[in-house]
Amino acid sequence: MNFSRRSFFQAVAGAGGLAALRAQVAGPNTPPLTFTQEAATRSTVAVVKGDVRRKMVSEALNALDHQIRPVIQRKKYVIIKVNNVSTTNQLAATHADTIWGILDYLQPKFKLPVRIVESSAGDTMTGFQNFGYAKLAADSAARNVSLVDLNEEAKYQVIPLIDYDLHLQPVRLAARLLDPDAYVICACMLKTHNTVVATLSVKNMVLGAPLHQAPKETPRWNDKRKYHTGIRQTHYNMLLTAQKMRPYWGLALLDGYEGMEGNGPSSGTPVPSRIAIASTDFIAADRVGVECMGINPAWPGYLNYCGQLGLGNYDIAKIDVIGAKIADVQKKYQMHADIERELQWMGEMKDLPVKLG
């Protein structure tokens, strides 16, 4: 079946747009396929609205204490995976007050070492210094907190992805983010994106894991670039990485005190959403985040794939939102200027090889 540009965007306009599009492609008599890994239980997402970032974050985590406590008590240390896609623009990076809010929840309850980690596309430690993490780690109130540049640490596990031509290519993922002894907390923001529509907790974990060469190391290499191989391949590679990392994820914390709209993830403009979102289900957290940003949930392909594979609940009907109601905090974020090209992952693939067989 051929689609015009207008009919394509009509097909994806509603919350069920992705399913509608696939139904048109498959035809009315094609039986639906399901994955046996489908999430069987409901997920809880806490949404806190307020005016003080640090307080909102700690309140969101305290709301989920009954889910966090049984798991974190079996761990040896805590990882806070920040999002420093930029090492100079604070709007694009995890705020120090977000980390303080996490520590406000953790340190009265658990006497575990805390590692603030990142593998920035630039110089990780420069970002840590610019955003006040070094000062935070040196503060006596932040007990047993240290900073880790995952690129400098240079420990990794290798997984296979695909390149633009669908050929196999290896990628090095930070081994610390795959450590069963660590309770991994994702600390990121609500932001639009220039390739995958929106970047939230899953994107922060998945694209924060690939490494590049340590500072001053030669020859130069950067495995993050291997994800930007094509609009379809990017979503699929993110799914493969999320599938590998999912068993090690502890808690997703989305800082929406000030989100980013427009040309995210590093060059957009601020949106004062004034919310914090938390969940032990990263997929559910991101679904609620997408809803709070007023984004069509069918648009981020990688999140739909993760939901379909059962890495978490992406179906809003299976998510219990506690605290503020989505309708009361929702703001319509302006999309990236390239949004129409981003959504072409949903349409037909034109560059198919000649038919064989």
C-alpha positions as CSV (number, residue, x, y, z in Angstrom):
1,M,0.0,0.0,0.0
2,N,1.3,3.4,-0.9
3,F,1.0,6.4,1.5
4,S,1.0,10.0,0.6
5,R,2.8,12.4,3.0
6,R,-0.6,13.7,4.2
7,S,-2.0,10.3,4.8
8,F,1.2,9.3,6.7
9,F,0.9,12.1,9.2
10,Q,-2.8,11.5,9.5
11,A,-2.1,7.9,10.4
12,V,0.3,8.8,13.2
13,A,-1.7,11.7,14.5
14,G,-3.4,10.0,17.4
15,A,-2.2,8.0,20.4
16,G,-2.9,4.8,18.5
17,G,-1.2,6.1,15.3
18,L,1.6,3.6,15.3
19,A,-0.8,0.7,15.6
20,A,-3.1,2.2,13.0
21,L,-0.2,2.6,10.5
22,R,1.0,-1.0,11.0
23,A,-2.6,-2.3,10.6
24,Q,-2.8,-0.5,7.2
25,V,0.5,-1.9,6.1
26,A,-0.3,-5.4,7.3
27,G,-3.9,-5.6,6.1
28,P,-7.1,-6.4,8.1
29,N,-6.6,-10.1,8.1
30,T,-3.1,-10.3,9.5
31,P,-3.2,-11.8,13.0
32,P,-1.4,-9.6,15.6
33,L,1.9,-10.7,17.0
34,T,2.9,-10.4,20.6
35,F,6.0,-11.0,22.6
36,T,6.1,-13.5,25.5
37,Q,8.2,-11.0,27.4
38,E,5.3,-8.6,27.8
39,A,5.3,-6.8,31.2
40,A,2.8,-8.7,33.3
41,T,2.4,-6.2,36.2
42,R,1.3,-2.6,36.5
43,S,3.8,0.1,37.0
44,T,3.8,3.1,39.4
45,V,5.0,6.5,38.4
46,A,5.2,9.4,40.9
47,V,4.7,12.9,39.6
48,V,5.5,15.8,41.9
49,K,4.7,19.4,41.1
50,G,6.5,22.2,43.0
51,D,8.8,25.2,43.0
52,V,12.0,23.8,44.6
53,R,13.9,21.4,42.4
54,R,15.8,19.6,45.2
55,K,12.7,19.1,47.3
56,M,10.6,17.9,44.4
57,V,13.2,15.2,43.5
58,S,13.4,13.9,47.1
59,E,9.6,13.8,47.4
60,A,9.3,11.8,44.2
61,L,11.8,9.2,45.4
62,N,10.2,9.0,48.9
63,A,6.9,8.3,47.2
64,L,8.4,5.1,45.8
65,D,10.4,4.1,48.9
66,H,8.4,0.9,49.2
67,Q,9.7,-0.2,45.8
68,I,13.2,1.1,46.0
69,R,14.1,-0.2,49.5
70,P,13.9,-4.0,49.0
71,V,16.2,-3.8,46.0
72,I,18.7,-1.2,47.1
73,Q,19.3,-3.1,50.3
74,R,20.8,-5.9,48.3
75,K,23.3,-3.6,46.6
76,K,26.9,-2.6,47.5
77,Y,26.8,0.9,46.1
78,V,24.7,3.5,44.2
79,I,25.3,4.9,40.7
80,I,23.8,8.2,39.7
81,K,24.0,8.3,35.9
82,V,23.7,12.0,35.0
83,N,23.0,13.4,31.5
84,N,25.8,15.7,30.3
85,V,25.2,15.8,26.5
86,S,26.8,19.2,26.8
87,T,29.6,20.1,29.2
88,T,28.9,23.8,29.0
89,N,25.1,24.3,28.7
90,Q,23.4,23.8,32.1
91,L,19.9,23.6,30.5
92,A,21.1,20.5,28.6
93,A,22.7,18.8,31.7
94,T,21.6,17.3,35.0
95,H,21.5,20.0,37.7
96,A,23.5,19.7,40.9
97,D,20.3,20.3,42.9
98,T,18.8,17.2,41.2
99,I,21.7,15.2,42.6
100,W,21.3,16.8,46.0
101,G,17.6,15.8,46.0
102,I,18.6,12.2,45.3
103,L,21.1,12.3,48.2
104,D,18.4,13.8,50.5
105,Y,16.4,10.6,49.9
106,L,19.4,8.1,50.0
107,Q,21.7,9.2,52.8
108,P,19.4,9.2,55.8
109,K,18.2,5.6,54.8
110,F,21.1,3.8,53.2
111,K,24.8,4.0,54.1
112,L,26.0,3.1,50.6
113,P,28.8,4.8,48.6
114,V,27.5,6.9,45.7
115,R,29.2,7.2,42.4
116,I,28.2,10.1,40.0
117,V,29.0,8.8,36.5
118,E,28.9,9.9,32.9
119,S,30.6,9.2,29.6
120,S,30.1,12.6,28.0
121,A,30.7,13.0,24.3
122,G,33.2,15.7,25.3
123,D,35.5,15.8,28.4
124,T,33.4,14.3,31.2
125,M,35.3,15.9,34.1
126,T,35.0,19.4,32.5
127,G,31.3,19.0,32.7
128,F,31.4,17.8,36.3
129,Q,33.4,20.9,37.2
130,N,31.2,23.3,35.2
131,F,27.9,22.0,36.7
132,G,29.1,22.0,40.3
133,Y,29.4,18.2,40.8
134,A,33.0,18.5,42.0
135,K,32.0,21.0,44.6
136,L,29.1,18.7,45.6
137,A,31.3,15.7,46.0
138,A,33.7,17.7,48.2
139,D,30.9,18.9,50.4
140,S,31.0,17.2,53.8
141,A,27.2,16.9,53.7
142,A,27.6,14.6,50.6
143,R,29.0,11.6,52.4
144,N,31.0,9.1,50.4
145,V,30.2,10.6,47.0
146,S,32.8,10.4,44.2
147,L,32.9,11.2,40.5
148,V,33.6,8.7,37.7
149,D,34.5,9.4,34.1
150,L,33.4,6.2,32.4
151,N,35.6,7.0,29.4
152,E,38.7,7.3,31.6
153,E,37.7,4.2,33.6
154,A,37.7,2.4,30.2
155,K,36.0,-0.8,31.3
156,Y,33.4,-2.2,29.0
157,Q,31.3,-5.0,27.6
158,V,30.8,-5.4,23.9
159,I,27.4,-5.9,22.2
160,P,26.5,-6.1,18.5
161,L,24.5,-3.4,16.7
162,I,23.8,-2.8,13.0
163,D,25.2,-0.1,10.8
164,Y,23.4,1.9,8.0
165,D,23.8,-1.1,5.6
166,L,22.5,-3.5,8.3
167,H,25.9,-5.0,8.8
168,L,27.0,-6.1,12.2
169,Q,29.2,-3.7,14.2
170,P,30.5,-4.0,17.8
171,V,29.9,-1.3,20.4
172,R,31.6,-0.9,23.8
173,L,29.3,-0.2,26.7
174,A,30.5,1.0,30.1
175,A,30.9,-2.1,32.3
176,R,30.0,-0.1,35.5
177,L,26.4,0.4,34.2
178,L,26.1,-3.4,33.9
179,D,27.3,-4.1,37.5
180,P,24.9,-6.3,39.4
181,D,26.3,-4.9,42.7
182,A,25.2,-1.3,41.8
183,Y,21.8,0.3,42.2
184,V,21.6,2.5,39.1
185,I,19.6,5.7,39.3
186,C,19.1,7.7,36.1
187,A,19.1,11.4,36.7
188,C,18.0,13.2,33.5
189,M,15.7,15.9,32.1
190,L,12.7,16.3,29.9
191,K,14.1,17.3,26.4
192,T,13.1,17.2,22.8
193,H,15.6,15.5,20.5
194,N,17.0,16.0,17.0
195,T,16.8,12.3,16.0
196,V,14.4,10.3,18.2
197,V,11.8,13.0,19.1
198,A,12.3,13.0,22.9
199,T,15.2,12.1,25.3
200,L,14.3,10.9,28.8
201,S,15.6,8.1,31.0
202,V,16.0,5.3,28.5
203,K,17.9,7.6,26.0
204,N,20.1,8.8,28.9
205,M,21.1,5.3,29.8
206,V,21.4,3.9,26.3
207,L,23.5,6.7,24.8
208,G,25.3,7.3,28.0
209,A,26.7,3.8,28.0
210,P,28.8,3.7,24.8
211,L,32.4,4.9,25.4
212,H,34.9,6.9,23.5
213,Q,38.7,7.1,23.9
214,A,39.9,8.5,27.3
215,P,41.3,12.0,27.3
216,K,44.7,12.2,25.5
217,E,44.3,8.7,24.2
218,T,45.1,7.9,20.6
219,P,44.0,6.8,18.1
220,R,40.6,8.5,18.5
221,W,37.5,6.5,18.6
222,N,33.9,7.1,19.6
223,D,31.3,4.3,19.8
224,K,28.4,6.8,20.4
225,R,28.6,7.7,16.8
226,K,27.7,4.1,15.8
227,Y,24.1,4.8,17.0
228,H,23.6,7.6,14.5
229,T,23.6,5.4,11.4
230,G,20.1,6.0,10.1
231,I,16.7,7.0,11.3
232,R,15.5,3.4,11.5
233,Q,18.7,1.9,12.7
234,T,19.1,4.3,15.6
235,H,15.8,3.2,17.2
236,Y,16.6,-0.5,16.7
237,N,20.1,-0.1,18.1
238,M,18.7,1.7,21.1
239,L,16.3,-1.2,21.7
240,L,19.1,-3.7,21.6
241,T,21.1,-1.7,24.1
242,A,18.1,-1.2,26.4
243,Q,17.5,-4.9,26.3
244,K,21.1,-5.5,27.5
245,M,21.0,-2.9,30.2
246,R,17.4,-3.4,31.5
247,P,18.3,-6.0,34.2
248,Y,20.6,-3.5,35.9
249,W,18.3,-0.5,36.0
250,G,17.1,0.7,39.4
251,L,15.3,4.0,39.3
252,A,14.4,6.6,36.7
253,L,14.3,10.2,37.8
254,L,13.1,12.8,35.2
255,D,13.8,16.4,36.3
256,G,11.2,18.5,34.6
257,Y,11.7,21.6,36.8
258,E,13.0,23.2,33.6
259,G,12.7,21.1,30.5
260,M,14.0,21.8,27.0
261,E,11.9,22.3,23.8
262,G,12.7,23.0,20.2
263,N,16.1,22.0,19.0
264,G,17.1,19.7,21.8
265,P,19.0,17.9,23.2
266,S,21.5,20.7,23.6
267,S,20.4,23.8,21.7
268,G,16.7,24.1,22.7
269,T,14.9,26.7,24.9
270,P,13.6,26.3,28.5
271,V,10.1,25.2,29.5
272,P,9.2,25.8,33.2
273,S,7.3,22.5,33.7
274,R,8.1,22.5,37.4
275,I,7.7,18.7,37.9
276,A,9.7,15.7,38.9
277,I,8.8,12.2,37.7
278,A,10.1,9.0,39.2
279,S,9.6,5.2,38.6
280,T,11.3,1.9,39.0
281,D,10.0,1.2,35.5
282,F,12.0,3.3,33.1
283,I,9.6,2.7,30.1
284,A,6.6,3.8,32.2
285,A,8.5,6.9,33.5
286,D,9.3,7.9,29.9
287,R,5.7,7.3,28.8
288,V,4.5,9.7,31.5
289,G,7.2,12.1,30.6
290,V,6.2,12.1,27.0
291,E,2.6,12.7,28.1
292,C,3.6,15.6,30.3
293,M,5.5,17.1,27.3
294,G,2.4,16.9,25.1
295,I,4.2,14.6,22.6
296,N,2.3,11.9,20.7
297,P,3.5,8.7,22.4
298,A,3.6,6.8,19.1
299,W,6.4,9.1,17.8
300,P,9.5,7.9,19.8
301,G,10.2,4.6,18.1
302,Y,12.7,3.2,20.6
303,L,10.2,3.6,23.5
304,N,7.5,1.8,21.5
305,Y,9.9,-1.0,20.7
306,C,10.9,-1.3,24.4
307,G,7.3,-1.5,25.4
308,Q,6.5,-4.1,22.8
309,L,9.4,-6.2,23.9
310,G,8.3,-6.1,27.6
311,L,11.1,-4.0,29.0
312,G,8.5,-2.0,30.8
313,N,5.0,-0.7,30.5
314,Y,4.5,1.8,27.7
315,D,0.7,1.4,27.7
316,I,-0.7,4.2,29.8
317,A,-3.6,2.0,30.8
318,K,-1.1,-0.2,32.8
319,I,0.5,2.7,34.6
320,D,-0.7,4.1,38.0
321,V,0.3,7.7,38.3
322,I,0.5,9.0,41.9
323,G,0.8,12.6,43.0
324,A,0.0,15.3,40.4
325,K,-2.3,14.4,37.5
326,I,-0.8,14.5,34.0
327,A,-3.6,16.7,32.8
328,D,-2.7,19.3,35.5
329,V,1.0,19.5,34.7
330,Q,1.0,18.9,30.9
331,K,2.7,21.5,28.7
332,K,2.9,21.3,24.9
333,Y,6.6,21.3,24.0
334,Q,7.6,22.6,20.7
335,M,9.2,19.9,18.6
336,H,12.6,19.9,16.9
337,A,12.7,21.7,13.5
338,D,13.4,18.3,11.9
339,I,10.4,16.5,13.4
340,E,8.9,15.5,10.1
341,R,12.1,13.8,9.0
342,E,12.5,12.2,12.4
343,L,9.0,10.5,12.0
344,Q,10.0,8.9,8.7
345,W,11.1,5.8,10.7
346,M,7.4,5.0,10.7
347,G,6.8,4.9,7.0
348,E,7.9,2.7,4.1
349,M,11.5,2.0,3.5
350,K,12.2,3.1,-0.1
351,D,15.8,1.9,-0.5
352,L,15.1,-1.9,-0.6
353,P,17.3,-4.2,-2.6
354,V,16.0,-5.9,-5.7
355,K,13.6,-8.8,-5.0
356,L,15.2,-12.2,-4.8
357,G,14.0,-15.7,-4.9
